[in-house]
């Protein structure tokens, strides 16, 4: 079995697990467990790696994609931190420390992998033009 299929299988399993956690929180009418955010991040990683696996075979292509993605991730981290800081200071957001850290880490991971997918797609379109 290829690595690409394994990414898809893990993504489907984690998506089901994430949905169970979300449905459980809806049925209980409570907030999401902070572990749910990590499960969603792992789901995103798996599906993104399923898409990115063929793109990362070419080292030059992979290096360019990663370089652009890191730049976009840094900008996104600053935006997340600004909104989170403002929300916590004005008491618009009331979260515990583990929830805040879990949400922030999950957002950073999800942003990184989605920016990798977007940059891979843009690079793929540019290669087809030439």
MIMISE-931140 format. One record per residue (C-alpha): residue in one letter; x, y, z; residue number from 1. Coordinates in Angstrom, 3 decimals. Each point is the difference from the previous one (the first is absolute). Example, Ala and Ser with C-alpha at 12.3 -4.5 7.8 and 13.67 -1.06 7.14 Angstrom:
# MIMISE-931140
code/x/y/z/pos
A/12.300/-4.500/7.800/1
S/1.370/3.440/-0.660/2
//
This chain:
# MIMISE-931140
code/x/y/z/pos
X/0.000/0.000/0.000/1
X/1.413/3.405/-0.898/2
X/0.473/2.826/2.462/3
X/-2.604/2.037/-1.802/4
X/-2.736/-2.563/0.735/5
X/1.082/-0.139/3.649/6
X/-0.435/3.771/0.264/7
X/-3.521/-0.340/-1.404/8
X/-0.937/-2.813/2.377/9
X/1.341/1.856/3.052/10
X/-1.814/3.153/-1.163/11
X/-3.321/-1.817/-0.285/12
X/0.425/-1.659/3.411/13
X/0.919/3.307/1.651/14
X/-2.877/1.793/-1.745/15
X/-2.419/-2.550/1.425/16
X/1.602/0.370/3.443/17
X/-0.266/3.800/-0.226/18
X/-3.644/-0.221/-1.029/19
X/-0.742/-2.292/2.953/20
X/1.585/2.534/2.367/21
X/-1.938/2.874/-1.565/22
X/-3.314/-1.895/0.024/23
X/0.633/-0.981/3.621/24
X/0.493/3.641/0.944/25
X/-3.191/0.977/-1.858/26
X/-2.028/-2.714/1.719/27
X/1.406/0.987/3.399/28
X/-0.607/3.692/-0.876/29
X/3.460/0.824/1.259/30
X/3.126/1.549/-1.441/31
X/2.343/-2.098/-2.099/32
X/2.713/-1.859/1.844/33
X/3.362/1.540/-0.719/34
X/1.173/-3.379/-1.308/35
X/-2.501/0.440/-2.842/36
X/2.133/2.776/-1.476/37
X/3.026/-2.300/-0.097/38
X/-2.050/-2.709/-1.714/39
X/-1.166/2.504/-2.613/40
X/3.612/1.105/-0.539/41
X/1.140/-3.617/-0.496/42
X/-2.872/-0.527/-2.459/43
X/1.132/3.054/-1.947/44
X/3.618/-1.195/0.001/45
X/-1.002/-3.416/-1.347/46
X/-2.162/1.298/-2.835/47
X/2.550/2.680/-0.941/48
X/2.827/-2.538/-0.057/49
X/-2.167/-2.227/-2.196/50
X/-0.133/2.842/-2.516/51
X/3.608/1.147/0.465/52
X/1.720/-3.393/-0.184/53
X/0.550/0.072/-3.814/54
X/1.156/3.636/0.155/55
X/2.687/-0.740/2.575/56
X/1.731/-2.634/-2.154/57
X/1.786/2.767/-1.917/58
X/2.435/1.592/2.495/59
X/0.252/3.327/-1.820/60
X/-3.773/0.245/-0.303/61
X/-0.487/-0.925/3.681/62
X/2.548/2.548/1.202/63
X/-1.731/2.826/-1.860/64
X/-3.413/-0.995/1.346/65
X/1.279/-0.206/3.582/66
X/1.800/3.340/-0.251/67
X/-3.143/1.849/-1.070/68
X/-2.169/-1.833/2.538/69
X/2.226/0.993/2.922/70
X/-0.287/3.647/-0.994/71
X/-3.802/-0.178/-0.039/72
X/-0.051/-1.941/3.262/73
X/2.005/2.703/1.798/74
X/-2.486/2.641/-1.114/75
X/-2.910/-2.190/1.108/76
X/1.572/-0.610/3.426/77
X/0.278/3.727/0.598/78
X/-3.630/0.494/-1.017/79
X/-1.139/-2.839/2.295/80
X/1.996/1.391/2.913/81
X/-1.331/3.520/-0.504/82
X/-3.633/-1.133/-0.105/83
X/0.485/-2.362/2.921/84
X/1.750/2.653/2.097/85
X/-2.642/2.616/-0.697/86
X/-2.797/-2.486/0.672/87
X/1.500/-1.080/3.314/88
X/0.779/3.557/1.159/89
X/-3.504/1.358/-0.623/90
X/-1.592/-3.196/1.400/91
X/-1.629/-0.788/-3.321/92
X/1.604/-3.445/0.138/93
X/-0.108/-1.928/3.268/94
X/2.196/-3.065/-0.309/95
X/2.170/-1.954/2.384/96
X/3.722/-0.176/-0.628/97
X/-0.030/-3.599/-1.373/98
X/-2.877/0.864/-2.361/99
X/1.764/3.137/-1.208/100
X/3.274/-1.815/-0.646/101
X/-1.764/-2.920/-1.686/102
X/-1.976/2.293/-2.300/103
X/3.077/2.053/-0.852/104
X/2.171/-3.029/-0.782/105
X/-2.767/-1.577/-2.078/106
X/-0.489/3.215/-1.969/107
X/3.725/0.245/-0.681/108
X/0.224/-3.614/-1.192/109
X/-3.137/0.261/-2.145/110
X/1.196/3.281/-1.511/111
X/3.385/-1.488/-0.868/112
X/-1.392/-3.012/-1.816/113
X/-2.771/1.875/-1.797/114
X/2.542/2.583/-1.167/115
X/2.172/-2.873/-1.257/116
X/-2.943/-1.335/-2.017/117
X/-0.846/3.449/-1.391/118
X/3.626/0.665/-0.975/119
X/0.301/-3.440/-1.595/120
X/-3.133/0.630/-2.038/121
X/1.225/3.461/-1.077/122
X/3.395/-1.434/-0.968/123
X/-1.709/-2.819/-1.909/124
X/-2.119/2.512/-1.963/125
X/3.098/2.090/-0.779/126
X/1.836/-3.073/-1.278/127
X/-2.899/-0.889/-2.316/128
X/0.091/3.494/-1.536/129
X/3.588/-0.455/-1.124/130
//
